[in-house]
Amino acid sequence: MPKSIRTLHQRKLQELLHRTRVDQGLTQQEVASRLGRPQSFVAKYEGGERRLDVIEFVQIAQALSVDPRRMFAELLDGK
């Protein structure tokens, strides 16, 4: 199985997380503060330099005030 950092699904995840953050009117710094992480953490997963595990995905969704199940469903549906 190829690494998932450069796949279409990974790019869709990056776009979903970026779009959700922007739609919420949040900066990378604001999301990072909510996560207790540096701004570079957000920049790296949005820019495709870093993969996320499931727990990180859930924490990010919660920091964005979005149901992680809805985000996951949107990712799978490709909407």
C-alpha positions as CSV (number, residue, x, y, z in Angstrom):
1,M,0.0,0.0,0.0
2,P,1.5,3.4,-1.0
3,K,2.0,6.1,1.6
4,S,-1.0,8.3,1.9
5,I,0.7,11.7,2.1
6,R,0.4,12.5,-1.6
7,T,-2.8,10.7,-2.5
8,L,-6.1,12.3,-3.7
9,H,-7.7,11.4,-0.4
10,Q,-5.0,13.2,1.5
11,R,-5.5,16.3,-0.6
12,K,-9.2,16.1,-0.1
13,L,-8.7,15.9,3.7
14,Q,-6.3,18.9,3.5
15,E,-8.9,20.9,1.5
16,L,-11.7,20.0,3.9
17,L,-9.8,21.0,7.0
18,H,-8.6,24.3,5.4
19,R,-12.1,25.2,4.1
20,T,-13.7,24.4,7.4
21,R,-11.3,26.6,9.3
22,V,-11.8,29.5,6.8
23,D,-15.6,29.0,6.9
24,Q,-15.4,29.3,10.7
25,G,-13.5,32.5,10.4
26,L,-10.5,31.1,12.2
27,T,-6.8,31.7,11.6
28,Q,-4.3,28.9,11.8
29,Q,-3.0,30.5,15.0
30,E,-6.5,30.4,16.6
31,V,-6.9,26.7,15.8
32,A,-3.4,25.9,17.0
33,S,-4.2,27.7,20.3
34,R,-7.3,25.6,20.7
35,L,-5.3,22.5,20.1
36,G,-2.4,23.6,22.4
37,R,0.0,23.2,19.4
38,P,2.2,25.6,17.5
39,Q,0.8,27.3,14.4
40,S,3.2,25.3,12.3
41,F,1.3,22.1,13.2
42,V,-1.8,23.5,11.5
43,A,0.2,24.8,8.5
44,K,1.8,21.4,8.0
45,Y,-1.4,19.4,8.0
46,E,-3.2,21.9,5.8
47,G,-0.2,22.1,3.4
48,G,0.3,18.3,3.2
49,E,3.6,18.1,4.9
50,R,2.1,16.1,7.8
51,R,-0.4,13.2,8.1
52,L,-2.9,13.1,10.9
53,D,-4.0,10.1,12.9
54,V,-7.6,9.5,13.8
55,I,-7.3,11.0,17.3
56,E,-5.7,14.2,15.9
57,F,-8.5,14.4,13.3
58,V,-11.1,14.2,16.0
59,Q,-9.3,16.9,18.1
60,I,-9.1,19.2,15.1
61,A,-12.7,18.8,14.2
62,Q,-13.6,19.6,17.8
63,A,-11.3,22.7,17.8
64,L,-13.2,23.8,14.6
65,S,-16.5,23.2,16.5
66,V,-17.6,20.6,13.9
67,D,-18.8,17.1,14.4
68,P,-16.0,14.8,13.3
69,R,-18.5,12.2,12.0
70,R,-19.9,14.8,9.7
71,M,-16.4,15.8,8.5
72,F,-15.5,12.2,8.0
73,A,-18.7,11.5,6.0
74,E,-18.1,14.6,3.9
75,L,-14.6,13.3,3.2
76,L,-15.9,9.9,2.2
77,D,-18.7,11.3,0.1
78,G,-16.3,13.7,-1.7
79,K,-18.7,16.6,-1.3
